[in-house]
């Protein structure tokens, strides 16, 4: 029986814009065009400023940008935040049995998807209003300006929701969420290497010969240092980058040679472990004598646990920032003290958490720098707090990744029961065992839940490791983008095979 919640949301689904599923076969080249068009639209929105917004120099939500694929002051201000938050809410409601959804029933699955889209629109309105109330776009706006800003964010949010739906329904490749995250992280990596913003950099005081006019981009910074000294000294100076404005504080830990090395290491590790899998022997009932294997990858649920965990962290950060701003940035306020307080970094103009829950949910960027590499006298004072913060952050990240990894099995149709159904419907069976759903399900239960836990554990550890070393684009961003690129590579390979042999489309899972 369909849950009351889904029945209550059903009337709103009829007024929510919808992308029609293709009624014909969409060829591979056409899917590439639609996917590229979706990415172009996203980049245009990320480059289009909000009309009537009065932005400050600092970005209060800089920590969230990689996770939500958003850009400050643009039509993509909210990014994929409402979509991911709505998905997270629905995951919790289903996982806690507050609403009962039979994912095996096509009608209920369709209602669940529609309810999630309605929730995404509601979250767009809520987040846009919260940005406005928190003073992100100025504090002296008249009613007309406020309505204009909310209208722009709502329209942009609906467009992003529809683009994601268009890609997922078979017009494009993959999903809009993955596409936007990969595009945003790729842009951040490019800027990390080639950003031409000038800055003073060096171990001495301003005006000393040890300080040069450098650039934010690591490649341009190396050229600037190499022309002033020599390549060896340039490498030494840029391995840890710091500013003469605050000589005991790393200025750009995420744009140093150490961060480049960390980024490359994470790329290699993810690509290697993406290929690790358990292969279950199978045979085909209709083709006797033909045997193959069914692969269950180590990262079985892919990057979903990290996306959902990132959404939790980003939402808490968002709420804490809003509370801190609306309470007059008063650290004595009880709610603000619990959720978190902030300070503005004079070198980057970004708000950095200093206490509260949000302090432990944001990674200590470049942990080596925070231990006082350049300020030996303060190293002992910073050592214990930095390690405690890093440990708490890593534990929370890993635990949530495991929880969401297990929860995703059922809601995404990847659990033993759903896979057993796919086995039987495709005419597959396990050699030496009767062709029974219960037997196949019981055998899969020996592998899938365990692999989901191990995968969630591994992906949480890797994200924390990358964050601590200050990988360009953040640890989670790099982890997500590498996994997404790997998925696209496999998806494109399957699409090409399916186009040459259409009979294999169902077996390869191609829409």
DARALIN-V627300 format. One record per residue. N is the residue number from 0. RES is the residue in three letters. D_LAST is the distance of its C-alpha to the last C-alpha in whole Angstrom. Layout:
n=N res=RES d_last=D_LAST
n=N res=RES d_last=D_LAST
This chain:
n=0 res=UNK d_last=28
n=1 res=UNK d_last=26
n=2 res=UNK d_last=28
n=3 res=UNK d_last=31
n=4 res=UNK d_last=29
n=5 res=UNK d_last=26
n=6 res=UNK d_last=28
n=7 res=UNK d_last=30
n=8 res=UNK d_last=27
n=9 res=UNK d_last=26
n=10 res=UNK d_last=28
n=11 res=UNK d_last=27
n=12 res=UNK d_last=23
n=13 res=UNK d_last=24
n=14 res=UNK d_last=26
n=15 res=UNK d_last=24
n=16 res=UNK d_last=22
n=17 res=UNK d_last=18
n=18 res=UNK d_last=15
n=19 res=UNK d_last=14
n=20 res=UNK d_last=10
n=21 res=UNK d_last=10
n=22 res=UNK d_last=11
n=23 res=UNK d_last=11
n=24 res=UNK d_last=9
n=25 res=UNK d_last=9
n=26 res=UNK d_last=11
n=27 res=UNK d_last=11
n=28 res=UNK d_last=15
n=29 res=UNK d_last=14
n=30 res=UNK d_last=11
n=31 res=UNK d_last=14
n=32 res=UNK d_last=17
n=33 res=UNK d_last=15
n=34 res=UNK d_last=15
n=35 res=UNK d_last=18
n=36 res=UNK d_last=19
n=37 res=UNK d_last=18
n=38 res=UNK d_last=21
n=39 res=UNK d_last=23
n=40 res=UNK d_last=24
n=41 res=UNK d_last=24
n=42 res=UNK d_last=27
n=43 res=UNK d_last=28
n=44 res=UNK d_last=28
n=45 res=UNK d_last=30
n=46 res=UNK d_last=32
n=47 res=UNK d_last=33
n=48 res=UNK d_last=36
n=49 res=UNK d_last=37
n=50 res=UNK d_last=39
n=51 res=UNK d_last=42
n=52 res=UNK d_last=42
n=53 res=UNK d_last=45
n=54 res=UNK d_last=43
n=55 res=UNK d_last=46
n=56 res=UNK d_last=46
n=57 res=UNK d_last=44
n=58 res=UNK d_last=40
n=59 res=UNK d_last=41
n=60 res=UNK d_last=37
n=61 res=UNK d_last=37
n=62 res=UNK d_last=36
n=63 res=UNK d_last=33
n=64 res=UNK d_last=31
n=65 res=UNK d_last=29
n=66 res=UNK d_last=28
n=67 res=UNK d_last=27
n=68 res=UNK d_last=26
n=69 res=UNK d_last=29
n=70 res=UNK d_last=32
n=71 res=UNK d_last=35
n=72 res=UNK d_last=37
n=73 res=UNK d_last=34
n=74 res=UNK d_last=31
n=75 res=UNK d_last=29
n=76 res=UNK d_last=32
n=77 res=UNK d_last=29
n=78 res=UNK d_last=26
n=79 res=UNK d_last=24
n=80 res=UNK d_last=26
n=81 res=UNK d_last=26
n=82 res=UNK d_last=22
n=83 res=UNK d_last=23
n=84 res=UNK d_last=26
n=85 res=UNK d_last=24
n=86 res=UNK d_last=22
n=87 res=UNK d_last=25
n=88 res=UNK d_last=27
n=89 res=UNK d_last=24
n=90 res=UNK d_last=24
n=91 res=UNK d_last=28
n=92 res=UNK d_last=28
n=93 res=UNK d_last=26
n=94 res=UNK d_last=27
n=95 res=UNK d_last=31
n=96 res=UNK d_last=30
n=97 res=UNK d_last=31
n=98 res=UNK d_last=28
n=99 res=UNK d_last=27
n=100 res=UNK d_last=23
n=101 res=UNK d_last=22
n=102 res=UNK d_last=18
n=103 res=UNK d_last=18
n=104 res=UNK d_last=18
n=105 res=UNK d_last=15
n=106 res=UNK d_last=18
n=107 res=UNK d_last=20
n=108 res=UNK d_last=17
n=109 res=UNK d_last=16
n=110 res=UNK d_last=20
n=111 res=UNK d_last=19
n=112 res=UNK d_last=17
n=113 res=UNK d_last=19
n=114 res=UNK d_last=22
n=115 res=UNK d_last=21
n=116 res=UNK d_last=20
n=117 res=UNK d_last=24
n=118 res=UNK d_last=25
n=119 res=UNK d_last=24
n=120 res=UNK d_last=26
n=121 res=UNK d_last=29
n=122 res=UNK d_last=29
n=123 res=UNK d_last=29
n=124 res=UNK d_last=32
n=125 res=UNK d_last=34
n=126 res=UNK d_last=33
n=127 res=UNK d_last=34
n=128 res=UNK d_last=37
n=129 res=UNK d_last=38
n=130 res=UNK d_last=38
n=131 res=UNK d_last=40
n=132 res=UNK d_last=43
n=133 res=UNK d_last=43
n=134 res=UNK d_last=44
n=135 res=UNK d_last=42
n=136 res=UNK d_last=42
n=137 res=UNK d_last=46
n=138 res=UNK d_last=48
n=139 res=UNK d_last=50
n=140 res=UNK d_last=48
n=141 res=UNK d_last=48
n=142 res=UNK d_last=46
n=143 res=UNK d_last=45
n=144 res=UNK d_last=44
n=145 res=UNK d_last=42
n=146 res=UNK d_last=40
n=147 res=UNK d_last=39
n=148 res=UNK d_last=38
n=149 res=UNK d_last=36
n=150 res=UNK d_last=35
n=151 res=UNK d_last=33
n=152 res=UNK d_last=32
n=153 res=UNK d_last=30
n=154 res=UNK d_last=29
n=155 res=UNK d_last=27
n=156 res=UNK d_last=26
n=157 res=UNK d_last=24
n=158 res=UNK d_last=23
n=159 res=UNK d_last=21
n=160 res=UNK d_last=20
n=161 res=UNK d_last=18
n=162 res=UNK d_last=17
n=163 res=UNK d_last=15
n=164 res=UNK d_last=14
n=165 res=UNK d_last=13
n=166 res=UNK d_last=11
n=167 res=UNK d_last=9
n=168 res=UNK d_last=8
n=169 res=UNK d_last=6
n=170 res=UNK d_last=9
n=171 res=UNK d_last=10
n=172 res=UNK d_last=10
n=173 res=UNK d_last=11
n=174 res=UNK d_last=13
n=175 res=UNK d_last=16
n=176 res=UNK d_last=18
n=177 res=UNK d_last=18
n=178 res=UNK d_last=18
n=179 res=UNK d_last=21
n=180 res=UNK d_last=23
n=181 res=UNK d_last=22
n=182 res=UNK d_last=24
n=183 res=UNK d_last=26
n=184 res=UNK d_last=27
n=185 res=UNK d_last=27
n=186 res=UNK d_last=30
n=187 res=UNK d_last=32
n=188 res=UNK d_last=32
n=189 res=UNK d_last=33
n=190 res=UNK d_last=36
n=191 res=UNK d_last=37
n=192 res=UNK d_last=38
n=193 res=UNK d_last=39
n=194 res=UNK d_last=40
n=195 res=UNK d_last=43
n=196 res=UNK d_last=45
n=197 res=UNK d_last=48
n=198 res=UNK d_last=50
n=199 res=UNK d_last=53
n=200 res=UNK d_last=53
n=201 res=UNK d_last=55
n=202 res=UNK d_last=57
n=203 res=UNK d_last=60
n=204 res=UNK d_last=61
n=205 res=UNK d_last=60
n=206 res=UNK d_last=63
n=207 res=UNK d_last=63
n=208 res=UNK d_last=62
n=209 res=UNK d_last=60
n=210 res=UNK d_last=58
n=211 res=UNK d_last=56
n=212 res=UNK d_last=54
n=213 res=UNK d_last=50
n=214 res=UNK d_last=47
n=215 res=UNK d_last=44
n=216 res=UNK d_last=41
n=217 res=UNK d_last=42
n=218 res=UNK d_last=42
n=219 res=UNK d_last=45
n=220 res=UNK d_last=47
n=221 res=UNK d_last=47
n=222 res=UNK d_last=49
n=223 res=UNK d_last=51
n=224 res=UNK d_last=52
n=225 res=UNK d_last=53
n=226 res=UNK d_last=55
n=227 res=UNK d_last=57
n=228 res=UNK d_last=58
n=229 res=UNK d_last=56
n=230 res=UNK d_last=52
n=231 res=UNK d_last=53
n=232 res=UNK d_last=55
n=233 res=UNK d_last=52
n=234 res=UNK d_last=49
n=235 res=UNK d_last=52
n=236 res=UNK d_last=52
n=237 res=UNK d_last=48
n=238 res=UNK d_last=47
n=239 res=UNK d_last=48
n=240 res=UNK d_last=48
n=241 res=UNK d_last=50
n=242 res=UNK d_last=52
n=243 res=UNK d_last=56
n=244 res=UNK d_last=56
n=245 res=UNK d_last=55
n=246 res=UNK d_last=56
n=247 res=UNK d_last=55
n=248 res=UNK d_last=52
n=249 res=UNK d_last=49
n=250 res=UNK d_last=48
n=251 res=UNK d_last=44
n=252 res=UNK d_last=43
n=253 res=UNK d_last=40
n=254 res=UNK d_last=41
n=255 res=UNK d_last=43
n=256 res=UNK d_last=43
n=257 res=UNK d_last=42
n=258 res=UNK d_last=39
n=259 res=UNK d_last=38
n=260 res=UNK d_last=39
n=261 res=UNK d_last=37
n=262 res=UNK d_last=34
n=263 res=UNK d_last=34
n=264 res=UNK d_last=34
n=265 res=UNK d_last=32
n=266 res=UNK d_last=29
n=267 res=UNK d_last=31
n=268 res=UNK d_last=31
n=269 res=UNK d_last=27
n=270 res=UNK d_last=26
n=271 res=UNK d_last=28
n=272 res=UNK d_last=27
n=273 res=UNK d_last=23
n=274 res=UNK d_last=24
n=275 res=UNK d_last=26
n=276 res=UNK d_last=24
n=277 res=UNK d_last=25
n=278 res=UNK d_last=24
n=279 res=UNK d_last=24
n=280 res=UNK d_last=25
n=281 res=UNK d_last=23
n=282 res=UNK d_last=24
n=283 res=UNK d_last=22
n=284 res=UNK d_last=24
n=285 res=UNK d_last=23
n=286 res=UNK d_last=24
n=287 res=UNK d_last=28
n=288 res=UNK d_last=29
n=289 res=UNK d_last=26
n=290 res=UNK d_last=25
n=291 res=UNK d_last=23
n=292 res=UNK d_last=22
n=293 res=UNK d_last=20
n=294 res=UNK d_last=20
n=295 res=UNK d_last=21
n=296 res=UNK d_last=21
n=297 res=UNK d_last=24
n=298 res=UNK d_last=22
n=299 res=UNK d_last=20
n=300 res=UNK d_last=19
n=301 res=UNK d_last=19
n=302 res=UNK d_last=21
n=303 res=UNK d_last=20
n=304 res=UNK d_last=24
n=305 res=UNK d_last=26
n=306 res=UNK d_last=24
n=307 res=UNK d_last=25
n=308 res=UNK d_last=28
n=309 res=UNK d_last=29
n=310 res=UNK d_last=28
n=311 res=UNK d_last=31
n=312 res=UNK d_last=33
n=313 res=UNK d_last=32
n=314 res=UNK d_last=33
n=315 res=UNK d_last=36
n=316 res=UNK d_last=37
n=317 res=UNK d_last=37
n=318 res=UNK d_last=39
n=319 res=UNK d_last=41
n=320 res=UNK d_last=42
n=321 res=UNK d_last=42
n=322 res=UNK d_last=45
n=323 res=UNK d_last=46
n=324 res=UNK d_last=47
n=325 res=UNK d_last=47
n=326 res=UNK d_last=50
n=327 res=UNK d_last=52
n=328 res=UNK d_last=51
n=329 res=UNK d_last=53
n=330 res=UNK d_last=53
n=331 res=UNK d_last=55
n=332 res=UNK d_last=53
n=333 res=UNK d_last=52
n=334 res=UNK d_last=48
n=335 res=UNK d_last=48
n=336 res=UNK d_last=50
n=337 res=UNK d_last=47
n=338 res=UNK d_last=44
n=339 res=UNK d_last=45
n=340 res=UNK d_last=47
n=341 res=UNK d_last=47
n=342 res=UNK d_last=49
n=343 res=UNK d_last=48
n=344 res=UNK d_last=48
n=345 res=UNK d_last=51
n=346 res=UNK d_last=49
n=347 res=UNK d_last=45
n=348 res=UNK d_last=46
n=349 res=UNK d_last=43
n=350 res=UNK d_last=44
n=351 res=UNK d_last=44
n=352 res=UNK d_last=44
n=353 res=UNK d_last=48
n=354 res=UNK d_last=48
n=355 res=UNK d_last=46
n=356 res=UNK d_last=43
n=357 res=UNK d_last=41
n=358 res=UNK d_last=43
n=359 res=UNK d_last=42
n=360 res=UNK d_last=38
n=361 res=UNK d_last=38
n=362 res=UNK d_last=39
n=363 res=UNK d_last=42
n=364 res=UNK d_last=41
n=365 res=UNK d_last=43
n=366 res=UNK d_last=44
n=367 res=UNK d_last=47
n=368 res=UNK d_last=48
n=369 res=UNK d_last=49
n=370 res=UNK d_last=51
n=371 res=UNK d_last=53
n=372 res=UNK d_last=53
n=373 res=UNK d_last=55
n=374 res=UNK d_last=57
n=375 res=UNK d_last=59
n=376 res=UNK d_last=61
n=377 res=UNK d_last=58
n=378 res=UNK d_last=56
n=379 res=UNK d_last=58
n=380 res=UNK d_last=57
n=381 res=UNK d_last=53
n=382 res=UNK d_last=53
n=383 res=UNK d_last=52
n=384 res=UNK d_last=51
n=385 res=UNK d_last=48
n=386 res=UNK d_last=47
n=387 res=UNK d_last=47
n=388 res=UNK d_last=45
n=389 res=UNK d_last=43
n=390 res=UNK d_last=43
n=391 res=UNK d_last=42
n=392 res=UNK d_last=39
n=393 res=UNK d_last=38
n=394 res=UNK d_last=38
n=395 res=UNK d_last=37
n=396 res=UNK d_last=34
n=397 res=UNK d_last=33
n=398 res=UNK d_last=34
n=399 res=UNK d_last=31
n=400 res=UNK d_last=29
n=401 res=UNK d_last=29
n=402 res=UNK d_last=29
n=403 res=UNK d_last=26
n=404 res=UNK d_last=24
n=405 res=UNK d_last=25
n=406 res=UNK d_last=24
n=407 res=UNK d_last=21
n=408 res=UNK d_last=20
n=409 res=UNK d_last=21
n=410 res=UNK d_last=19
n=411 res=UNK d_last=16
n=412 res=UNK d_last=16
n=413 res=UNK d_last=17
n=414 res=UNK d_last=20
n=415 res=UNK d_last=22
n=416 res=UNK d_last=21
n=417 res=UNK d_last=18
n=418 res=UNK d_last=17
n=419 res=UNK d_last=20
n=420 res=UNK d_last=18
n=421 res=UNK d_last=15
n=422 res=UNK d_last=18
n=423 res=UNK d_last=19
n=424 res=UNK d_last=16
n=425 res=UNK d_last=15
n=426 res=UNK d_last=19
n=427 res=UNK d_last=20
n=428 res=UNK d_last=23
n=429 res=UNK d_last=26
n=430 res=UNK d_last=29
n=431 res=UNK d_last=32
n=432 res=UNK d_last=31
n=433 res=UNK d_last=30
n=434 res=UNK d_last=27
n=435 res=UNK d_last=27
n=436 res=UNK d_last=25
n=437 res=UNK d_last=28
n=438 res=UNK d_last=29
n=439 res=UNK d_last=25
n=440 res=UNK d_last=25
n=441 res=UNK d_last=28
n=442 res=UNK d_last=28
n=443 res=UNK d_last=25
n=444 res=UNK d_last=27
n=445 res=UNK d_last=29
n=446 res=UNK d_last=27
n=447 res=UNK d_last=24
n=448 res=UNK d_last=26
n=449 res=UNK d_last=29
n=450 res=UNK d_last=26
n=451 res=UNK d_last=25
n=452 res=UNK d_last=28
n=453 res=UNK d_last=29
n=454 res=UNK d_last=26
n=455 res=UNK d_last=27
n=456 res=UNK d_last=31
n=457 res=UNK d_last=30
n=458 res=UNK d_last=28
n=459 res=UNK d_last=31
n=460 res=UNK d_last=33
n=461 res=UNK d_last=32
n=462 res=UNK d_last=31
n=463 res=UNK d_last=35
n=464 res=UNK d_last=36
n=465 res=UNK d_last=35
n=466 res=UNK d_last=36
n=467 res=UNK d_last=39
n=468 res=UNK d_last=40
n=469 res=UNK d_last=39
n=470 res=UNK d_last=36
n=471 res=UNK d_last=35
n=472 res=UNK d_last=32
n=473 res=UNK d_last=33
n=474 res=UNK d_last=32
n=475 res=UNK d_last=29
n=476 res=UNK d_last=28
n=477 res=UNK d_last=28
n=478 res=UNK d_last=26
n=479 res=UNK d_last=23
n=480 res=UNK d_last=23
n=481 res=UNK d_last=24
n=482 res=UNK d_last=21
n=483 res=UNK d_last=18
n=484 res=UNK d_last=19
n=485 res=UNK d_last=19
n=486 res=UNK d_last=15
n=487 res=UNK d_last=15
n=488 res=UNK d_last=17
n=489 res=UNK d_last=15
n=490 res=UNK d_last=11
n=491 res=UNK d_last=13
n=492 res=UNK d_last=14
n=493 res=UNK d_last=11
n=494 res=UNK d_last=9
n=495 res=UNK d_last=13
n=496 res=UNK d_last=13
n=497 res=UNK d_last=10
n=498 res=UNK d_last=12
n=499 res=UNK d_last=15
n=500 res=UNK d_last=14
n=501 res=UNK d_last=11
n=502 res=UNK d_last=12
n=503 res=UNK d_last=11
n=504 res=UNK d_last=7
n=505 res=UNK d_last=8
n=506 res=UNK d_last=10
n=507 res=UNK d_last=9
n=508 res=UNK d_last=6
n=509 res=UNK d_last=4
n=510 res=UNK d_last=0
